[in-house]
């Protein structure tokens, strides 16, 4: 009986993880055309993601020194975006390893822990983003889907 319970538990864990993966990445996967997915290798699709929010992490990662701490602020207004906060955290953790990643709700909150870099990603701001106290802007970039990325470093 204990062996059967172990097998059932393992199967439930696998099903639960599959459901978790579909909830996090299902919309992104289903939004892509099947032939495009078949013609593109997984490594290439990760190297050139379609939306600016993921491209921003790749561009910013190349600007930051290895091992530096990073706080990420995602600002999305009324624009519908499948790139939610949890997925952003996992994508950033994977792309920016071994840098420690934290998520913040605002630039002020991001600056409180004094990370080495602050990455501000989201809809284009209505007015220019002011540098958080103790930080300076090293790059601002606008992507094709109107996502804007600003990278700040400690001054």
Order of alpha helices (4+ residues) and beta strands (2+ residues): alpha-alpha-alpha-alpha-beta-alpha-beta-alpha-beta-beta-beta
